[in-house]
Amino acid sequence: MLLEGLWAIIRPYRRDVTKPTVKATRVLRQTLGVASRIVAMEGLGDANLGHISARAGGRQTFWIKRAGIGLEEVRPSDLVMVNFDGRKLAGRGQLHLETPLHSEIYRARPDVGSIVHTHSLCATLIGCAGKPVRPITHEGTLFVDAPVFNDTTSIISTPALGRAVARALGSQRALFLRNHGVVVVGKDPEEACVLILLLERACRIQLLASSLGDYNWSKANEAAVKRRQIYPSQALRSMWEYYVRKLKRQERNGQ
């Protein structure tokens, strides 16, 4: 009884550890803007289509760029906060029609902190061919098990389709949307950004290799070793830092 009484007293004053601080939210939004511009800088944009999102702390909400602007234009003020039911909670601007793609993946995958969806050229071509990614070079080792979503080639605009996408993705880090584009997930925007770039490079190399006729790729056991050796989390972080420096140089020079 004594413990219950004490809990009743302190509970109203207990800090909600799942609620992100103002500083953490500001950093997350800045990072999401940078990730969007890096993806565009590397040629994966498609006019004002495509979007990157990030889970907002430990809550059932996320930040995503507003509709109507390109990835290269995204700044923190261009982000809107959405809950898993698709209701806008903060920010200005319209939501993307494919917001359910993000909400349903977050709902199904608590380990995912960021989602990227693009119509990047080479990944889209590999997806429409329905062929698996081969570990021809290092990058391919990360995506050898990436599945293809076949339920529709249209946009993922309803919760039901979002749930179908989440089921098709399963525990993988990438999913091809046949004749549409690709989805990549990561623990945070930094990782998701780097992974989408590595996937596009792996797909570009595979398309070029296919022009040679027969070509070779690493065996499964060797690919697994390469994946562990070459792409630990610190290596992906180092790649992110490189792309941030590259973006800063380009933006400083007005490119």
N, C-alpha and C positions, 0 to 999 in steps of 0.2 A: 504493500500500500504506500509506503514511504517513497519508493522509487517511482511509482506511478504519479504521485503528487509532484515530485520534482520534475518529472518529464512534462507534466501539464504546465508547469511554470516556465520552463526553458524552451519548449517547442516553438512558441510564437517568435522567439528571437534567434532561433537556429538558422544559420546561413544555408541557403539552397545551393549545395555544391554542384548541382547539375546546371545551374544558371550561369552562363558565361559573363565574365566581367565586361565592363565598358571597354577596357583596353584590349581584352581578348577578342571582342567583337570587331573592334576597329582594325586590328591586325588581320583577322580572318578576311574581312571585306577587302582590305588592301591586297592581300595575297590572292584572293579570287580574281580581282581585277588584273593583277600582273599575270596570273596563269592564263587568263583569257587572251591577253595581248601577246603572250609568248606563242600560244597555239596559232594565232593569226599570223604572227611574224614568220612562223615556219611553214606557212602556206596551206594550213588546214581549214581556213575559213571558207564560207560559202555565202557571200553577201551578208545579209543580216540574219542568217539561219545558223543553227548550232548553238549550244549552250553548255556552260559549266556551272555546277552547283557545289555547295559545301554545307555539310550538316552544321547547324548552329548549336555548338556545345553538346551537351548530352540530352537535349530535348528533342521532341518530335517536330522539329521545324528545320528549315534550311534556307540558305540564301541562293538566289539564282538571278542571272542578268534579266533585265526587262526585255520584252519583245521590241523589235523594230530597230535595233542597232547591231552593228557588226561586232565580232569578238575584239577587233583592234580598237574599238571605241570604248570599251568597258572601263569605267572608273567606279570607285566605291559608291558614288551617288546613283549609279545605274543599277544597283542591286535591290531586289525586293525579297522580303522574308515571307515564306509560305509555310503553312502547316501541312501535315500529311493528308488532310482532307481537301487540300487545294484552296484554302482560304488565305488571302493576302493579309499579313499582319503588320507589315511595315514597308516603307519605300513607295516610290512613285512609278507609274507606268503600268502597262498591261503585262499580263503573264503570257508566257509561251503556251501554245496549245498542247505541247508535249510535257507540260509540268508533271502529269501523272507518271511518266516514265521515271522521273526522279523520286517522287514520293513513294512509289511502290517498291523500288529497289531499296531505299533507305529503310522502309518498314520491314522488308524481308531480310536485310543484311545489316545487323547492328555493327559489324566490323567496318562497314564502308563509311568513310568520312567525306568523300567527294566523288562526283560523277561527271564525266565528259561525254557529250554526244556531238559528233560531227558528221559531215558528209564528205570526209576526206577522200580524195580521188582513188588512191590505190587500195585502201582498205575496203571501200565500197565495191570496187571491181572484184576483189578476192571474195567478198561476201556473196555477190551475185553469181559467182562461179560455183559457190557451195563447196569449195575445196579447203582442206585444213591448212593452217599455216605450217610451213615446214621450217625446221631449224637450219636453214641454209647458212646464215651467219648468226652472230651472237644474239641479235635482237629476237630472232624467231624462237629461241628457246623459251621465251617468256609466255608465248601464246599458242603453243602446240595443241592445247586442249580447248581453245576458244570455240564455242559452238556457234551455230547459225540459227537465227530466229526466222521461222517460216510461216507463222500464223497469218501475217499480212505484210504487204510491202508498203502500206500506207503509214501515216503518222500515228504515233502512240498517244492518242488524245483522250483516252478514257481510263478510269481505274482498272477496269477488267483487262484491257490491253497492257497496262502497266504491270499488273500482277503476272500476266503471261510472260512478259519480258523478264521479270524477276525470276520466274521459274526456269526459263530457258538459260539465263545467266548462271544460275546455281551458285556454286562456290568459286567460279572462275573470275578472272580479272578483266575479261573482254568478251563481248558478244557482237557478232555481225548481224545486222538487220538487213535481210536480203533485199537487194535493189533499193536500198534506202541509205544506209550509213553504218555507223559503228558506235558502240557504247563501251567505255572503259571506266573502271572504278579503282579507287585507291584509298589509302587510309587518310589522306588529306589532299588539298588541292595541288600541293607540290608534287606528290607522287603520281596522282592521276594525270597531271600535265605531262610529266616526263614519259609515262607509260603510253599515252596516246601518240607521242612523237616516235617512240620506239616501235610501236605497232605499225605506224604508217611507213617507216623505213623498212621494216621486215616485209611488208606487203609489196613495196616498190621493188625490193630486191627479188622477191619471188616472181613478180611479173616479168622482170628483165630476164631472170634465169629461164623462165618458160619459153622465151624466144629462142633459146639454144637447143630446144628439143629435150633430150634426156639430161638430167642434172642430179647431183648428189646432195644429201643433207646429213647432218649428224645423227647417229643412232640415239635411241631414247635414253640409254643410260649415260652416254656422253653428254647429251643435251642437258640432262638434269644436273650433272656436275658443273657444266659451264654456267648454267643459270645461277647456281649457288655461289660460284666463285666470282662471277662478273657483276652480278646485280644484287648484292646485299643492300640493305636500306641505306647505308652510308654512301654507297656508290650512286644510288638514285638521287640522294640529297646533293651530292657533289655536282651531278649533271644539272639539277635544278639551279644551283648557284651559278653555273656557267651560263645558262640561258638568261638568268636575271641580269648578269653583267652584259650580255649581248644586247638585251632589250634596252638597257640603260644607254648603251653607246648609240644605238640606232635612234632612240627618242631624243637624246641630246643633240644628235646631228640632224634632227628633223626628217629622218627617213620614215 
